[in-house]
Amino acid sequence: MNYYSFLLKNAFEDFKRNKTRTILASLGITIGVFSVVMLIALGIGLKNYIRQQFENMGSNLVMIMPGNDLSEGGFSSFGSSLATGIRFDERDLNTISRVDNIDYVVPIFMKSMVVTSLEKEELASLMGTNEDLFKLMDLKAVEGRILEGQDISSRSKDVVLGISIAEKLFDDAGNAIGKTVRLGNQRFKVIGVVEKMGDPEMDGGIFMSYKTTFGSINPDKNFFTIYVGVDSEGAIEGVKSDIEEALLKRYEEDEFSVSEQSELLDVVNQIFGMINSVLVAIGSISLIVGGIGIMNIMYANVTERTKEIGIRRAIGATKKDILVQFVAESVLLSGLGGIMGLVASALIVLVVRPFFPVALNFLAVFAAIGISSFIGVFFGVFPARRAANLTPIEAIRYE
Amino acid sequence: MIKLKNVDKTYWLGEEKVEALKSVNIEIKDKDYVGILGSSGSGKSTLMHIIGLLDQPTSGAVYLFDKDTSKLNDSEISSLRNENIGFVFQQFNLIEKFSVLENVMLPAQYAKNKLSFNPREYALELLERFGIEDRANFYPNKISGGQQQRTAIARALIMKPKLILADEPTGNIDSKTGDEIMKLLESLNKDLGVTIVVVTHESEVAERTKRKIYVKDGVIVDKY
């Protein structure tokens, strides 16, 4: 038996004798590691989810939104300007259409509305848009057809449903075609159902011509957002500045923003980076609390085993031997807790993964194990030093 | 082998100053078999602890194996204890969570130099010599007091020390077993040439030693 297996055996013997205490002491670390790893996994999941949503919208996308430029104003201006800023209208659509190198100009009007079929009533997000939305997002119909140019210009009363709202209202996407849905006091005919997009808002969406919404649904005839599909990546910068120039004739500089997808993604990444750090900081508190739990147990351990320490010293253990023994036990205790926390979070990640793109981050895993071992050393050293510094005879006599 | 020069030991029990040893001078030669006698509280145990480097004198010098122990650091002192001194206590002081064999082998785990023998084999040999080889895998609380003390003696011998310090080795066992333990110590001295120092208050125990040192109130009152 070499020195290290001897230390391990010592530690495990001790854990075996105090099973409950060992488990309770490690539990603090388990919870700490679990919360840190889980929070990071969820943070990554959220980020992945949002990136997927952006990727669904296709590349070479330029977004025109009310409010300050994202990259300058940052996140704080984002929400407030959406709520209180300007709205775009058909005149803006025409202005933007005249810019070169543009494939599509897609207006988006959105409104949450109650939609009813014969028997059912559901909340849906109504989207007033044009036929190019489907091209921009590369959306295909699974049943029926998508909206076409003539549906838009003729203010047709035909609608296309997202897959989930179609299933909710008609049980099956195939059933929906040709059926009538009611929105407010108007009736619409379902002509198509589009494939699953993964975004609940889009999958629960009802798409119709933006012109059709003009009236009781959208009395001001305006849009929240205009998406522009640029014909090539190299043209994005030029298109952005051309659009800005065109819109500046009508609006002030801080009333709208023209941004490309990557900029928005940057802002989102930045936000989630920050949220992640905050979450990790919160999780770390439980790690520290867990560490204090370990220290507490190790102090009790030292007190309880003072006589044993004395015996070991008498037969030749150095102060360092005792110190190493107790630190090793403490590290093992917190390491065990750390591994349990890791296993628990890995299991949860596996279970949640099919529904939400959570991911175990290797950095988080190593950090969790590293931190829990460090906690073991840090919080184990104080009790271990006390153990080591007892004179042998004081320790042996301790009852 | 052991030399104490003007050793004083005082400690405080709350407000009260206790002078456990007062200018003690003794010399114990190699292969000697010495009894330290005295009533309870006389300071004889303190004396043994100082000889065994379990405790430090307040003043005076302790020479062990021709080394001035005040000049040694913790790891040197620990090595000295580990390799050269075996302790036998009244309370046996076995570690409850280890088996008899593991207890006997424990000092070998702390050896800093490579051992010239296999500790496991030697431990089993010692247990056999003491007639408790069938108890090797028992835990201390499952064997008798006599067997525990034999285990403790085997542990004291595992490193082949030059010196055995025994503090009331028969204090917690019946007289018949005590007699056997004393015979064992005698044979270690006679056959293996191990120096033995026995601290006791029992005159029957002291009868068996070659030399006796009497301690009273922290002072050596008689030596012969």
Interface residues (C-beta under 8 A of the other chain):
Chain A: M1 Y3 F6 E13 D14 R17 K307 E308 G310 I311 R312 R313 A314 I315 G316 A317 T318 K319 K320 D321 T391 P392 I393 I396
Chain B: H49 G52 L54 D55 Q56 D74 S75 S78 S79 R81 N82 E83 F87 F89 N93 L94 I95 K97 F98 L106 P107 Q109 Y110 A111 R155 M159
